[in-house]
Amino acid sequence: MDKFPLTYNKAEVESQVAQILATNSTQISKKEALRLVLNCIDLTTLEGTDNPKKIEEVCRTARQFKNNGTDIPNVAAVCFYPVFVAQAKALLQGTGIKVAAVAGAFPSGQSPLDLRVAEVTYAVAQGADEIDMVISRGKYLENDYDFIHNEIKSIKKACGKAHLKVILETGELPNYQAIRHASELAINAGADFIKTSTGKIPGAATPEAFYVMLLSIKDHYQRTGEKIGIKPAGGIRTATEALKYVTLLEYVLGEAWMSNQYFRIGASSLAMNVLEQILTKE
């Protein structure tokens, strides 16, 4: 990836991504790449109509992928609102599947910080292994970067041993330079993962935003030796789309990031499409 100069010019970023996707493929086979995708999915439902029956159905789906064959993995995690965490933990006990919760006034972040921290504390007390929070984009757009740093730091502290994924909502940031800057803010404030989107706005995950975030992670790793995870989410519905993100991940960060320890994909309908592709791929 070093053949490309570091840039956040819109045309150059889009050209670089197009060139990588056109001329590169993963070093692993397509079937292995599809298994990786499946094993890195956070199977998600975040709707106002969610209820215990829906959560039970999603958890049943999550734990049954491996029943399709000895080489079929389960997903990495499920992701729900905090009120469903305890139920999900009980349903997934002993499976190795993590339970993530969106907390901290998801998806807007528009609540007082003490209330947002309290929601995170509640989710962790219910048993959440991972917390997906959103930054305050309004504060970011008025250049209150200290607020962004402090909110992430406060929520990270409330997470305790739970991993923190920080959602930038890249579709609401004005340009690629802002995505780079927000990535750096999140990483420096203690994010374990940086995540593209809530999935609640039209401009969700894009390969270009993901690429800029990958560059931020690579730069941080080269300076500090610390690995930060990454999660594209929102609008990724097919195996073909998901494989673009795997290609970019491997190209920029390499094999060391190609596991669910450092890579996740947030999705609701993607998993079944990937499973179908694995089962039909010769």
Rosetta silent file (secondary structure, phi, psi, omega in degrees, C-alpha in Angstrom):
SEQUENCE: MDKFPLTYNKAEVESQVAQILATNSTQISKKEALRLVLNCIDLTTLEGTDNPKKIEEVCRTARQFKNNGTDIPNVAAVCFYPVFVAQAKALLQGTGIKVAAVAGAFPSGQSPLDLRVAEVTYAVAQGADEIDMVISRGKYLENDYDFIHNEIKSIKKACGKAHLKVILETGELPNYQAIRHASELAINAGADFIKTSTGKIPGAATPEAFYVMLLSIKDHYQRTGEKIGIKPAGGIRTATEALKYVTLLEYVLGEAWMSNQYFRIGASSLAMNVLEQILTKE
SCORE:     score description
SCORE:     0.000 S_00000001
   1 L     0.000  -16.460 -177.755    0.000    0.000    0.000 S_00000001
   2 L   -67.322  -10.721  177.937    2.989    2.279    0.406 S_00000001
   3 L   -69.471  -17.456  176.742    3.031    2.851   -3.342 S_00000001
   4 L   -94.189  133.674  175.302    0.148    5.287   -2.785 S_00000001
   5 L   -69.822  150.864  177.808    0.971    8.671   -1.226 S_00000001
   6 L   -69.277  119.163 -175.926   -0.903    9.570    1.949 S_00000001
   7 L  -150.845  154.020  173.980   -3.809   11.721    0.786 S_00000001
   8 L  -127.765   16.000  172.499   -7.370   12.635    1.687 S_00000001
   9 L   -64.862  130.908 -172.658   -8.242   14.317   -1.587 S_00000001
  10 H   -55.416  -49.541 -177.487  -11.641   12.911   -2.580 S_00000001
  11 H   -64.430  -39.124 -178.069  -10.719   12.014   -6.155 S_00000001
  12 H   -70.712  -40.870  176.888   -7.411   10.441   -5.130 S_00000001
  13 H   -60.333  -47.281 -178.174   -8.926    8.345   -2.336 S_00000001
  14 H   -65.237  -36.520  177.386  -11.628    7.058   -4.659 S_00000001
  15 H   -66.834  -42.532  179.644   -9.066    6.339   -7.379 S_00000001
  16 H   -63.003  -45.250  179.422   -6.811    4.448   -4.971 S_00000001
  17 H   -62.428  -44.797  178.697   -9.673    2.317   -3.670 S_00000001
  18 H   -59.846  -41.458 -179.345  -10.847    1.539   -7.191 S_00000001
  19 H   -66.953  -42.692  178.700   -7.328    0.531   -8.206 S_00000001
  20 H   -61.176  -46.695 -177.519   -6.841   -1.728   -5.167 S_00000001
  21 H   -68.917  -28.321 -178.855  -10.166   -3.482   -5.723 S_00000001
  22 H   -80.917  -28.593 -170.614   -9.507   -3.864   -9.460 S_00000001
  23 H  -115.774   -1.053 -177.510   -5.978   -5.228   -9.218 S_00000001
  24 L  -128.805  150.901  170.910   -5.837   -7.102   -5.910 S_00000001
  25 L  -139.698  165.225 -177.324   -7.462  -10.095   -4.316 S_00000001
  26 L   -69.360  154.664  178.301   -6.890  -11.756   -0.987 S_00000001
  27 L   -74.052  -17.067  176.164   -4.043  -14.233   -0.552 S_00000001
  28 L   -92.394  163.766 -179.726   -6.531  -16.755    0.815 S_00000001
  29 L   -67.911  163.272  179.473   -9.081  -18.575   -1.329 S_00000001
  30 H   -61.944  -39.070  179.923  -12.523  -17.123   -1.899 S_00000001
  31 H   -65.432  -40.747  176.706  -14.079  -19.813    0.280 S_00000001
  32 H   -63.717  -39.220  178.781  -11.638  -19.032    3.091 S_00000001
  33 H   -64.458  -38.727  178.026  -12.413  -15.334    2.687 S_00000001
  34 H   -67.256  -39.042  175.888  -16.134  -16.061    2.932 S_00000001
  35 H   -63.397  -38.609  176.750  -15.591  -18.115    6.093 S_00000001
  36 H   -61.237  -47.270  178.738  -13.637  -15.191    7.504 S_00000001
  37 H   -55.833  -49.600 -178.116  -16.488  -12.810    6.717 S_00000001
  38 H   -58.963  -43.168 -177.254  -19.029  -15.077    8.407 S_00000001
  39 H   -73.543   -9.804  179.851  -16.837  -15.456   11.495 S_00000001
  40 L  -107.917    5.644 -178.090  -16.405  -11.666   11.726 S_00000001
  41 E   -80.142  134.783  163.826  -20.081  -10.689   11.544 S_00000001
  42 E   -94.949  101.825 -177.130  -21.831   -8.934   14.423 S_00000001
  43 E   -71.923  121.053 -160.650  -25.358  -10.231   13.755 S_00000001
  44 E  -126.699  138.302  161.295  -27.479   -7.203   14.483 S_00000001
  45 L  -138.572  125.222 -176.388  -31.016   -6.063   15.084 S_00000001
  46 L  -138.387   65.027 -176.889  -31.561   -2.489   16.275 S_00000001
  47 L  -118.382  153.542  175.990  -35.205   -1.727   15.633 S_00000001
  48 L   -64.172  -19.418  179.891  -37.930   -0.101   17.701 S_00000001
  49 L   -91.423    0.723  178.481  -39.952   -3.284   17.196 S_00000001
  50 L   -58.110  143.773 -178.924  -37.325   -5.569   18.758 S_00000001
  51 L  -153.061  170.030 -176.372  -38.722   -7.791   21.491 S_00000001
  52 H   -54.846  -35.628  178.757  -37.657  -10.937   23.390 S_00000001
  53 H   -64.880  -42.490  178.492  -39.010  -13.232   20.680 S_00000001
  54 H   -63.597  -41.484  179.161  -36.964  -11.428   17.996 S_00000001
  55 H   -63.441  -41.402  177.787  -33.844  -11.603   20.161 S_00000001
  56 H   -61.127  -40.947  179.493  -34.375  -15.324   20.681 S_00000001
  57 H   -64.777  -43.338 -179.547  -34.665  -15.832   16.914 S_00000001
  58 H   -65.807  -42.104  179.270  -31.455  -13.900   16.197 S_00000001
  59 H   -65.712  -37.157  177.301  -29.541  -15.785   18.904 S_00000001
  60 H   -63.222  -44.495  176.994  -30.818  -19.112   17.549 S_00000001
  61 H   -60.481  -44.966 -176.157  -29.612  -18.141   14.092 S_00000001
  62 H   -58.712  -40.393 -174.070  -26.250  -16.984   15.457 S_00000001
  63 H   -89.016   -0.712 -175.606  -25.456  -20.266   17.180 S_00000001
  64 H  -105.411   -2.384 -179.140  -26.599  -22.554   14.375 S_00000001
  65 H   -59.850  -42.469 -176.514  -24.266  -21.579   11.523 S_00000001
  66 H   -65.103  -14.691  178.520  -21.680  -24.171   12.537 S_00000001
  67 H   -73.192   -8.247 -179.004  -24.349  -26.876   12.199 S_00000001
  68 H   -85.010   -0.816  178.354  -24.078  -26.488    8.412 S_00000001
  69 L   155.807  156.586 -176.107  -20.713  -28.261    8.267 S_00000001
  70 L   -66.260  -21.955 -179.281  -17.468  -28.802   10.136 S_00000001
  71 L   -99.935   11.697 -179.219  -15.789  -25.972    8.219 S_00000001
  72 L  -102.047  119.541  178.860  -18.585  -23.445    8.850 S_00000001
  73 L   -85.267  164.032  167.029  -17.927  -21.021   11.731 S_00000001
  74 L   -81.625  170.610  174.702  -20.450  -19.166   13.824 S_00000001
  75 L   -71.284  167.413 -178.446  -20.646  -15.381   13.746 S_00000001
  76 L   -75.595  -40.997 -171.182  -18.455  -13.355   16.105 S_00000001
  77 E  -158.813  165.998  164.808  -21.190  -11.603   18.069 S_00000001
  78 E  -111.759  156.470 -177.817  -24.755  -10.446   18.259 S_00000001
  79 E  -137.586  119.617 -174.843  -25.547   -6.761   18.737 S_00000001
  80 E  -135.923  175.689  168.722  -28.699   -5.470   20.441 S_00000001
  81 L   -71.851  155.449 -172.780  -30.034   -2.630   22.552 S_00000001
  82 H   -56.130  -31.863 -176.301  -28.988   -2.861   26.229 S_00000001
  83 H   -65.131  -14.618 -178.378  -32.339   -4.138   27.509 S_00000001
  84 H  -103.922    2.753 -174.760  -31.775   -7.419   25.649 S_00000001
  85 H   -63.457  -49.216 -176.834  -28.216   -8.113   26.806 S_00000001
  86 H   -60.460  -41.576  177.684  -29.051  -10.377   29.755 S_00000001
  87 H   -61.430  -45.999 -178.762  -31.401  -12.472   27.624 S_00000001
  88 H   -64.730  -40.147  178.691  -28.799  -12.837   24.882 S_00000001
  89 H   -59.819  -41.879  179.624  -26.060  -13.784   27.355 S_00000001
  90 H   -66.848  -41.274 -177.440  -28.214  -16.592   28.717 S_00000001
  91 H   -70.257  -27.389 -174.712  -29.161  -17.858   25.259 S_00000001
  92 L  -106.542    9.568 -178.917  -25.550  -17.851   24.003 S_00000001
  93 L   -56.646  130.470  176.740  -23.838  -19.208   27.104 S_00000001
  94 L    83.127    0.164 -178.107  -21.052  -21.622   26.184 S_00000001
  95 L   -91.797  -19.064 -173.980  -21.107  -20.810   22.457 S_00000001
  96 L    83.428   -2.803  178.912  -18.181  -18.376   22.377 S_00000001
  97 L   -82.406  127.134 -178.924  -20.389  -15.812   20.632 S_00000001
  98 E   -76.575  156.202  173.776  -19.976  -12.344   22.144 S_00000001
  99 E  -113.710  116.772  177.214  -22.848  -10.085   23.118 S_00000001
 100 E  -105.360  151.634  175.978  -22.461   -6.464   22.029 S_00000001
 101 E  -132.377  137.002  167.906  -24.753   -3.595   22.947 S_00000001
 102 E   -79.877  129.135 -176.764  -25.212   -0.193   21.380 S_00000001
 103 L  -152.114  157.292 -176.946  -25.158    2.242   24.274 S_00000001
 104 L    95.588   42.890  178.321  -24.606    5.921   24.938 S_00000001
 105 L    65.143   42.156  173.016  -27.703    7.371   23.226 S_00000001
 106 L   -63.319  140.927    0.922  -27.365    5.373   20.014 S_00000001
 107 L   -97.468   -1.047 -172.703  -27.741    6.378   17.200 S_00000001
 108 L   -91.054  -30.902 -172.313  -27.625   10.180   17.711 S_00000001
 109 L    74.075   10.156 -172.785  -25.456   10.601   20.789 S_00000001
 110 L   -94.319   65.289  172.777  -27.732   13.517   21.695 S_00000001
 111 L  -142.268  157.939  176.301  -28.092   13.018   25.447 S_00000001
 112 L   -55.366  144.014 -173.618  -26.176   14.412   28.424 S_00000001
 113 H   -60.455  -37.166 -178.489  -22.887   12.602   28.854 S_00000001
 114 H   -64.547  -33.577  176.964  -23.672   11.381   32.365 S_00000001
 115 H   -71.569  -36.082  178.701  -26.813    9.658   31.059 S_00000001
 116 H   -66.360  -43.246  177.444  -24.876    8.121   28.199 S_00000001
 117 H   -63.114  -39.859  179.373  -22.242    6.793   30.589 S_00000001
 118 H   -61.996  -37.755  178.251  -25.010    5.434   32.833 S_00000001
 119 H   -66.398  -39.401  176.457  -26.472    3.491   29.904 S_00000001
 120 H   -63.757  -44.737  178.456  -23.075    1.977   29.160 S_00000001
 121 H   -57.721  -42.677  177.634  -22.654    1.063   32.836 S_00000001
 122 H   -61.594  -46.831 -177.950  -26.067   -0.636   32.740 S_00000001
 123 H   -62.079  -40.949  178.733  -25.241   -2.601   29.589 S_00000001
 124 H   -66.750  -40.219  178.307  -21.952   -3.826   31.055 S_00000001
 125 H   -63.914  -30.193  177.271  -23.689   -4.800   34.315 S_00000001
 126 L   -75.102  -13.412  176.123  -26.168   -6.831   32.240 S_00000001
 127 L   116.541   10.540 -178.933  -23.221   -8.769   30.800 S_00000001
 128 L   -61.066  132.158  175.625  -22.260   -6.994   27.571 S_00000001
 129 L   -83.763  -26.020 -174.575  -18.883   -8.136   26.255 S_00000001
 130 E  -143.166  146.027  176.858  -18.640   -5.201   23.863 S_00000001
 131 E  -120.752  130.435  173.278  -20.072   -1.691   23.652 S_00000001
 132 E  -107.430  110.305  179.944  -20.736    0.143   20.378 S_00000001
 133 E  -111.147  161.984  175.349  -20.969    3.892   21.060 S_00000001
 134 E  -111.602  145.204  171.788  -21.413    6.886   18.764 S_00000001
 135 L   -79.060  161.927  177.476  -19.446   10.105   18.861 S_00000001
 136 L   -83.706   95.316 -176.241  -21.305   13.404   19.099 S_00000001
 137 H   -63.822  -32.936  177.192  -21.182   14.519   15.478 S_00000001
 138 H   -60.457  -43.233  177.303  -22.739   17.877   16.326 S_00000001
 139 H   -65.056  -39.101  179.450  -19.876   18.593   18.709 S_00000001
 140 H   -62.705  -43.931 -176.030  -17.383   17.421   16.104 S_00000001
 141 H   -69.542  -18.921  173.589  -18.830   19.729   13.464 S_00000001
 142 L   -99.090   16.735  172.004  -18.484   22.725   15.799 S_00000001
 143 L    67.446   25.179  177.855  -14.839   21.767   16.365 S_00000001
 144 L   -91.010   71.988 -173.903  -15.285   20.785   20.016 S_00000001
 145 H   -72.574  -26.649  176.092  -12.680   18.031   19.788 S_00000001
 146 H   -63.350  -37.582  178.239  -11.986   18.044   23.527 S_00000001
 147 H   -62.438  -44.907 -179.843  -15.605   16.995   24.083 S_00000001
 148 H   -60.066  -45.845  178.907  -15.197   14.074   21.663 S_00000001
 149 H   -59.720  -46.587 -175.413  -12.015   12.954   23.420 S_00000001
 150 H   -69.480  -36.134  179.647  -13.609   13.220   26.856 S_00000001
 151 H   -67.127  -41.005  178.576  -16.836   11.427   25.921 S_00000001
 152 H   -65.589  -44.108 -179.891  -14.922    8.480   24.473 S_00000001
 153 H   -61.808  -41.456  179.760  -12.569    8.387   27.459 S_00000001
 154 H   -66.061  -42.412 -179.812  -15.489    8.484   29.910 S_00000001
 155 H   -70.854  -36.913  175.520  -17.373    5.727   28.122 S_00000001
 156 H   -58.711  -43.115  178.625  -14.212    3.646   27.822 S_00000001
 157 H   -61.910  -40.880  179.862  -13.803    3.863   31.599 S_00000001
 158 H   -67.944  -21.850 -179.591  -17.421    2.770   32.083 S_00000001
 159 H   -69.212  -24.316 -175.673  -16.798   -0.244   29.817 S_00000001
 160 L    59.481 -121.214 -179.412  -14.465   -1.859   32.329 S_00000001
 161 L   -85.313   -7.979  179.190  -13.311   -5.091   30.693 S_00000001
 162 L   -71.569  142.473  178.018  -15.785   -4.772   27.809 S_00000001
 163 E   -76.210  145.260 -178.249  -14.285   -3.803   24.446 S_00000001
 164 E  -111.016  122.528  171.695  -15.274   -0.419   23.046 S_00000001
 165 E  -105.243  125.437 -176.651  -16.179    0.149   19.408 S_00000001
 166 E  -104.386  117.669 -178.378  -16.416    3.856   18.523 S_00000001
 167 E   -89.101  123.572 -179.412  -18.810    4.717   15.702 S_00000001
 168 L   -86.736  -19.878 -171.124  -17.760    7.753   13.675 S_00000001
 169 L    49.696   66.083 -172.284  -20.915    7.899   11.514 S_00000001
 170 H   -59.816  -27.086  179.203  -18.733    8.711    8.522 S_00000001
 171 H   -68.184  -14.311  177.715  -21.695    9.662    6.349 S_00000001
 172 H  -103.520    1.210  175.748  -22.247   12.715    8.562 S_00000001
 173 L   -93.168  146.596 -166.202  -18.611   13.852    8.471 S_00000001
 174 L   -74.070  -25.378 -174.969  -17.811   16.414    5.770 S_00000001
 175 L  -164.433  177.266 -177.221  -14.800   14.860    4.024 S_00000001
 176 H   -69.713  -30.058  176.060  -12.069   12.224    4.183 S_00000001
 177 H   -62.925  -40.418  177.492   -9.776   14.482    6.187 S_00000001
 178 H   -65.316  -38.189  177.508  -12.472   14.670    8.879 S_00000001
 179 H   -62.898  -42.873  176.389  -12.814   10.875    8.839 S_00000001
 180 H   -60.906  -47.054 -177.239   -9.059   10.591    9.346 S_00000001
 181 H   -64.143  -44.068  179.388   -9.128   13.154   12.171 S_00000001
 182 H   -64.545  -35.745  175.781  -12.124   11.522   13.905 S_00000001
 183 H   -60.714  -45.602 -179.805  -10.376    8.151   13.641 S_00000001
 184 H   -63.982  -42.391  177.619   -7.326    9.587   15.359 S_00000001
 185 H   -58.069  -46.960 -177.989   -9.446   11.172   18.093 S_00000001
 186 H   -63.232  -45.887 -178.719  -11.188    7.858   18.790 S_00000001
 187 H   -62.989  -45.552 -177.324   -7.973    5.840   18.825 S_00000001
 188 H   -68.536  -23.644  179.640   -6.164    8.301   21.083 S_00000001
 189 H   -88.339   -5.717  173.714   -9.098    8.372   23.523 S_00000001
 190 L   119.288   10.664  178.613   -9.056    4.596   23.997 S_00000001
 191 L   -60.906  136.608  170.229  -11.138    2.935   21.273 S_00000001
 192 L   -84.035  -32.054  176.092  -10.510   -0.787   20.845 S_00000001
 193 E  -133.606  151.523  163.267  -12.251   -0.618   17.452 S_00000001
 194 E  -113.649  143.034 -170.089  -13.273    2.193   15.158 S_00000001
 195 E  -131.198  142.112 -174.186  -16.529    1.675   13.265 S_00000001
 196 L   -68.523  -49.687 -158.620  -17.927    3.417   10.214 S_00000001
 197 L  -150.989  160.936  171.786  -21.610    3.797   10.816 S_00000001
 198 L   -83.450  -22.557 -172.062  -24.767    3.234   12.835 S_00000001
 199 L    82.192    6.066 -175.683  -26.630    1.924    9.802 S_00000001
 200 L  -104.939    4.035  175.239  -29.359    4.441   10.573 S_00000001
 201 L  -127.665  159.804 -178.361  -28.575    7.020    7.885 S_00000001
 202 L   -59.564  -39.352 -179.314  -28.419    6.655    4.070 S_00000001
 203 L   -85.339   79.208 -177.302  -24.646    7.284    3.942 S_00000001
 204 L   -90.395 -140.212 -177.686  -23.526    4.177    5.803 S_00000001
 205 L   -63.352  140.195  169.852  -20.342    2.150    5.227 S_00000001
 206 L  -135.304  149.129  176.971  -18.344    2.836    2.069 S_00000001
 207 H   -57.808  -33.588 -177.107  -15.064    1.247    0.944 S_00000001
 208 H   -68.694  -45.604  177.070  -13.532    4.742    0.693 S_00000001
 209 H   -63.114  -41.420  178.227  -14.323    5.730    4.296 S_00000001
 210 H   -59.813  -42.440 -179.994  -13.140    2.301    5.432 S_00000001
 211 H   -61.196  -45.863  178.983   -9.874    2.766    3.532 S_00000001
 212 H   -62.448  -39.312  177.978   -9.155    6.105    5.220 S_00000001
 213 H   -66.038  -37.939  176.335   -9.845    4.514    8.613 S_00000001
 214 H   -60.721  -42.507  178.624   -7.484    1.648    7.748 S_00000001
 215 H   -61.672  -36.732  177.946   -4.742    4.170    6.974 S_00000001
 216 H   -64.590  -43.176  179.417   -5.301    5.759   10.390 S_00000001
 217 H   -65.073  -41.806 -179.951   -4.955    2.386   12.098 S_00000001
 218 H   -63.246  -44.338  179.937   -1.826    1.552   10.132 S_00000001
 219 H   -61.783  -42.042  178.516   -0.204    4.860   10.997 S_00000001
 220 H   -63.365  -42.714 -179.946   -1.038    4.362   14.685 S_00000001
 221 H   -64.089  -41.673 -179.706    0.380    0.838   14.629 S_00000001
 222 H   -65.639  -30.008  179.531    3.605    1.966   12.957 S_00000001
 223 H   -84.202  -32.047 -169.435    4.061    4.659   15.613 S_00000001
 224 H  -122.371  -19.762 -173.752    3.037    2.686   18.710 S_00000001
 225 L    79.228    5.702 -178.820    2.893   -1.042   17.937 S_00000001
 226 L   -95.287  130.639  177.695   -0.742   -1.082   19.147 S_00000001
 227 L   -91.614  127.519  174.946   -3.351   -2.860   17.027 S_00000001
 228 L  -112.038  137.833  179.214   -6.773   -1.228   16.770 S_00000001
 229 E   -82.412  169.274 -178.405   -9.720   -3.109   15.298 S_00000001
 230 E  -142.991  144.132 -177.343  -12.082   -1.903   12.593 S_00000001
 231 E  -140.214  108.007  167.496  -15.749   -2.510   11.810 S_00000001
 232 L   -78.478  143.128 -179.058  -17.629   -1.454    8.674 S_00000001
 233 E  -154.787  145.032  176.933  -21.380   -1.467    9.272 S_00000001
 234 L   101.792  107.470  174.532  -24.509   -0.374    7.485 S_00000001
 235 L    84.494    4.872  178.092  -25.699   -1.403    4.039 S_00000001
 236 L   -92.094  103.021 -169.569  -23.382   -4.402    3.573 S_00000001
 237 L  -115.106  -17.374 -176.043  -25.849   -7.022    2.404 S_00000001
 238 L  -125.111  157.563  177.773  -24.043   -9.381    0.015 S_00000001
 239 H   -59.604  -39.373 -179.734  -20.925  -11.521    0.068 S_00000001
 240 H   -59.290  -44.196  177.739  -19.580   -9.608   -2.938 S_00000001
 241 H   -64.637  -43.977 -177.385  -19.800   -6.312   -1.040 S_00000001
 242 H   -62.833  -36.879 -177.848  -18.241   -7.811    2.095 S_00000001
 243 H   -66.430  -25.067  174.819  -15.286   -9.218    0.185 S_00000001
 244 H   -61.129  -40.837 -179.247  -14.346   -5.698   -0.936 S_00000001
 245 H   -69.671  -35.798  176.266  -13.733   -4.813    2.695 S_00000001
 246 H   -64.213  -42.472  178.874  -11.649   -7.960    3.222 S_00000001
 247 H   -60.397  -46.178  179.061   -9.523   -7.073    0.191 S_00000001
 248 H   -65.486  -40.689  178.988   -8.884   -3.556    1.493 S_00000001
 249 H   -58.715  -49.655 -178.458   -8.193   -4.857    5.002 S_00000001
 250 H   -66.171  -38.808 -176.921   -5.571   -7.315    3.807 S_00000001
 251 H   -64.440  -42.400 -175.602   -4.008   -4.813    1.417 S_00000001
 252 H   -86.765  -46.077 -171.567   -3.510   -2.093    4.023 S_00000001
 253 L  -107.646  -21.694  174.544   -3.090   -3.973    7.324 S_00000001
 254 L    87.911 -177.205 -172.181   -2.257   -7.515    6.302 S_00000001
 255 H   -59.825  -30.899 -175.304   -2.945  -10.977    7.659 S_00000001
 256 H   -62.017  -21.687  178.921   -2.526   -9.976   11.317 S_00000001
 257 H   -96.635   -0.297 -171.027   -5.875   -8.150   11.222 S_00000001
 258 L   -92.521   63.395  173.226   -7.767  -10.924    9.426 S_00000001
 259 L  -156.606  166.743 -178.033   -9.650  -12.413   12.369 S_00000001
 260 L   -74.316   -0.741  172.472  -12.603  -11.361   14.474 S_00000001
 261 L   -69.432  -31.835 -176.713  -10.200  -10.122   17.129 S_00000001
 262 L  -127.520   -0.486 -178.542   -9.509   -7.063   14.962 S_00000001
 263 E  -138.988  129.339  174.790  -12.134   -7.147   12.203 S_00000001
 264 L  -135.369  158.028  171.367  -15.932   -7.154   12.419 S_00000001
 265 E  -129.662  123.254  176.937  -18.758   -6.462   10.002 S_00000001
 266 E   -86.214  124.910 -174.883  -22.043   -5.161   11.331 S_00000001
 267 E  -160.497  155.687  175.323  -24.954   -6.665    9.424 S_00000001
 268 L  -111.072  -38.566 -175.639  -28.475   -8.031    9.691 S_00000001
 269 L  -111.331   -6.813 -174.985  -29.004   -9.876    6.395 S_00000001
 270 H   -64.709  -39.803 -169.433  -25.431  -10.503    5.201 S_00000001
 271 H   -57.642  -42.594 -177.369  -24.772  -13.726    7.109 S_00000001
 272 H   -68.383  -34.714  176.935  -27.285  -15.888    5.257 S_00000001
 273 H   -66.027  -41.263  178.830  -26.007  -14.694    1.881 S_00000001
 274 H   -65.455  -43.930  178.578  -22.432  -15.529    2.884 S_00000001
 275 H   -58.600  -44.371  178.864  -23.468  -18.961    4.169 S_00000001
 276 H   -59.612  -41.893  179.712  -25.213  -19.703    0.890 S_00000001
 277 H   -66.226  -38.235  178.743  -22.077  -18.711   -1.042 S_00000001
 278 H   -64.177  -44.302 -175.585  -19.887  -20.933    1.155 S_00000001
 279 H   -71.507  -24.083 -178.807  -22.168  -23.938    0.714 S_00000001
 280 H  -101.308   -9.626 -178.062  -22.402  -23.534   -3.063 S_00000001
 281 L   -78.005  123.702  179.830  -18.769  -22.579   -3.719 S_00000001
 282 L   -83.301    0.000    0.000  -16.818  -25.486   -5.144 S_00000001
